[in-house]
Amino acid sequence: MDELKIIEIKKSVFADNDLDADALRKELKGKGVYLLNLMSSPGSGKTTTLIRTINLLKDKLRIAVMEADIDSDVDAIKIREATGIQSIQLHTGGMCHLDAEMTRQGLDGLAMEGLDLVILENVGNLVCPAEFDTGAARNAMILSVPEGHDKPLKYPLMFSVCDVVVINKIDVLPYFDFDIEKCKEYVHMRNPKAQVIPICAKTGEGVEDFARWIENEVKSWKNS
């Protein structure tokens, strides 16, 4: 019997996406639109964090949000009602991530003129979204306290591609075996340059620090 032939296509698929992502980044730079890719596992508090953050920034920056989910439009509606900004829903058709071309299709659905910042709330997953460059200027992620401080050890790629890690739900620290200093250590093992910002999206504690990080990033990017 002939030996089974195995064809590795993963590298070329990613390479094509990387080219698309670089092209999209250049286009957005030309339009003066900063794209932030926000990732996390389901239930980490992405949408609540976004609502708090956007309400702090919307008088300083012109913002729109793309909500990516396998199905439903719950989060897009929630964002729009709570902040009053432009928000659209992206359905991935069962896929657990967005790539650059899918992101471009989402951007085509926005009224882009005059925007400073577009936030992409990626599909809730700690694996697939980290593997695909969306064309964003920066990657951010939210890790919630109930998930455990060891997640940077278990999901290295996610933490290595993120420029900032937001630790959410610090109000429940007394009830979970979560060591913030250990978490910071593990994050910096994966990415020494990543910033770590502890917050509680429910109460608003620390959210100003995340909003300030975004504002400074957008201003620095626009001036570069």
N, C-alpha and C positions, 0 to 999 in steps of 0.2 A: 504494500500500500504506500502511495506517495505520502511524503511528510506534509502535515497540515501547514498551509501557508497562512502566516499572520502578518497583516499589514497595519502598521502603526500610523494612524492619521491624526492623533491628538496634537502633535507639534505643529503641523501645517495649519490646522483649524485655528489654533491659538495665534499663530503667526499672522494669518489673515486678519483676525480680529484686532491684533495689536496695530496693524497698519491702519485699519478703519478708525481705531481709537485715537491714534496720533493725528489723523486727518480731521477728526471731529474736534479735538482739542484746539487745533489751529483755527478752525472755523469759528469756534466760540470765542477764542481770544480776539479774533478780528471784529467780532460783534460786541466785545466788552462784556460778555456773559460768563460768570463764574459758575461752574457746575460742581456741586458737592455730592458725592456718592455716600449715602448713609446705610450701613449694614448692621445686622444683628440677628440673633435667633428670635423666633416668635415669642411674644410676651415680655420682651425686655423693656418695653416702654418707648419705642421709637416715636410713635405718633404723639403721645403725651409730651415727650421731650420736644418734638418739633413745634407743637402748639405754643408751649411756653417760650421757646427760643424765638420763634417768628414774631410773637407779640412784643418781644423786646427789641426786635430789629426792624420791623416793618415801617417805622417812621424814618429810618436811616437808609434802608436799602429797598429797592424794588424787587420783590421776591415772588417766585412761583414754585409749586411743588408738583412732582410726578410721583404718584403712589403706585408701586408695582406689587401685584398679588396674582396668585393663580386664578382667583375669582373674587367676586364681590366688589362693591364700590364704597364700602363702609368708611374706610379711612379717608378717602378723598373728600367725601361729604363732610366728615368730621373736621378735617383741616379747614375747608372752606367756611363752614359755619362758625368755627371758633376763632378764625383769624381774619376772614374777609378777603384773603388773597386768592389769586388764581390757582386752582388745583385740578389736576386731571388724574384719571385712573388708567393704569396700564395693566392689561390682562396678558399673562405670559403663555397661555394655552397649555398649562401643565408644567412648563419649564421652571426650574428652581433658581433661575438667575436672569440677569439682563446682560447682553453683550453690547458692543458699540452700535451696531446697526439697529438693534431694538431700542436703544436709548435715543438714537437719531429719530426714529419713527415717533417716539414720545414727544421729543422736542418740536417736531413738525406740527404737533397738535396744540402747541402753546402759542399764545400771542407774545412773541419774543421781543417786539420793539420796546425799548426802554428798560428792559430788565437788567438788574445787576447780578442777581443770584438765582439759580435754579437748584433746588434740592431734590435729588432722586432718593426716595425711600425704597431701597432694594427689597427683593423678596426675603422673607425671614428665613435665614439659613446661615450656618457658620462655615459651610464648605463651598458650595457652588459659586456664590456671588464673588468670592475672593479670587476665583480662578480666571475671571473675565474682566479685562480692562473696559470700562464703560466710556472712556473718553473724558472722565472727570478731571478737574484740576487737582482735587484732593480726595482722599478716602477717609471716612470717619466710621467708627463703629460704637455701638452701645453694648456693654456687658452689665447685666444686672446682678446684684448681690446673690439672689437665690441660685444662680447658675454655678457659683463656686469660683474661687480665685485661681484655680488650676487650669482654666480654659485656655490660656495662652500656651500651655504645654501640650494640650490635646489638639488644638487647632492652630498650628504654627503659621500657616499661610495667611489666614485672616489677619492675625496680629502683625505679621511682617509687612503687609501692604497698606496698613492704616497709619495715617499721619497723626491722628488723635484717637484716644480710647476714652470714652465717657463711661464711668462706673455709676450706674443708676441704682436707685432704691436703697440709698445709704441709710434711710430711716429704719430699715429692718435689720441693720447690722447686729443689734443685740440678740437677734433670734437665729442667726445663721453663723456657721463656722467659716467666716470669710475674713481673710487677712488682707487689708488694702495694701500694706507695704510689701507683702509677698506678691500680690498681684502686680504691683508696679515693677517689682524685680523681674517677674516672669515676662511681662510685656517688653521690658527693655532688653531681655535676653533675645527676643525675636526682632525687636526694632529699637535700637538705642536712641533714636531721634524722636520717637513717638511721645506726644504729650499725653498725660493721664489726668482727667478732670473728674473728680467725684461730684455727683449731683443727686438730688431727689426731685424728679420731675413732678411728683405729686404735690410737694410743698413749695417747690421753686428754689430750694437751697442749692447753690452752686451753679444754677442755670445761667446766671449772668456771666460766669467765667467762660462757659461754652459759647454764649452769644458773642462775647468779646473776642474769643479766638476766631470765630467766623468773620466778624467785622474786620479784624486786623488782616486776616488772610485775603479777603476780597480787596481791601484797599491796597495791600502790598502787591497783589497780582495785577491790579489795574495799573499800578504805577511802574511795573517792571517792563 
